[in-house]
């Protein structure tokens, strides 16, 4: 049976920064719903949607890169399979 290669980020500073970014995106998303309900212009709404999308993608990239760094510096981790897994995650965001 194949061994599952998983990783959870342990860097508290990175976790905090990612969490803050996602909380902001969450608030922006709520604002977009209100904008729709209030009849805001399509341009304003799409601009805010793009900002939320960028914030979520940036958080994902930061999570992947920080996790990859942790795995690469940990001598107990077989970096080959983990690198391939993180590469696949990066490509899923492209």
Secondary structure in CASP SS format (residue, H / E / C, confidence):
PFRMAT SS
TARGET T0000
AUTHOR 0000-0000-0000
METHOD secondary structure of the structure
MODEL  1
X C 1.00
X C 1.00
X C 1.00
X C 1.00
X C 1.00
X C 1.00
X C 1.00
X C 1.00
X C 1.00
X C 1.00
X C 1.00
X H 1.00
X H 1.00
X H 1.00
X H 1.00
X H 1.00
X H 1.00
X H 1.00
X H 1.00
X H 1.00
X H 1.00
X H 1.00
X H 1.00
X H 1.00
X H 1.00
X H 1.00
X H 1.00
X H 1.00
X H 1.00
X H 1.00
X H 1.00
X H 1.00
X H 1.00
X H 1.00
X H 1.00
X H 1.00
X H 1.00
X C 1.00
X C 1.00
X C 1.00
X C 1.00
X H 1.00
X H 1.00
X H 1.00
X H 1.00
X H 1.00
X H 1.00
X H 1.00
X H 1.00
X H 1.00
X H 1.00
X H 1.00
X H 1.00
X H 1.00
X H 1.00
X H 1.00
X H 1.00
X H 1.00
X H 1.00
X H 1.00
X H 1.00
X H 1.00
X H 1.00
X H 1.00
X H 1.00
X H 1.00
X H 1.00
X H 1.00
X H 1.00
X H 1.00
X H 1.00
X H 1.00
X H 1.00
X C 1.00
X C 1.00
X C 1.00
X C 1.00
X C 1.00
X H 1.00
X H 1.00
X H 1.00
X H 1.00
X H 1.00
X H 1.00
X H 1.00
X H 1.00
X H 1.00
X H 1.00
X H 1.00
X H 1.00
X H 1.00
X H 1.00
X C 1.00
X C 1.00
END
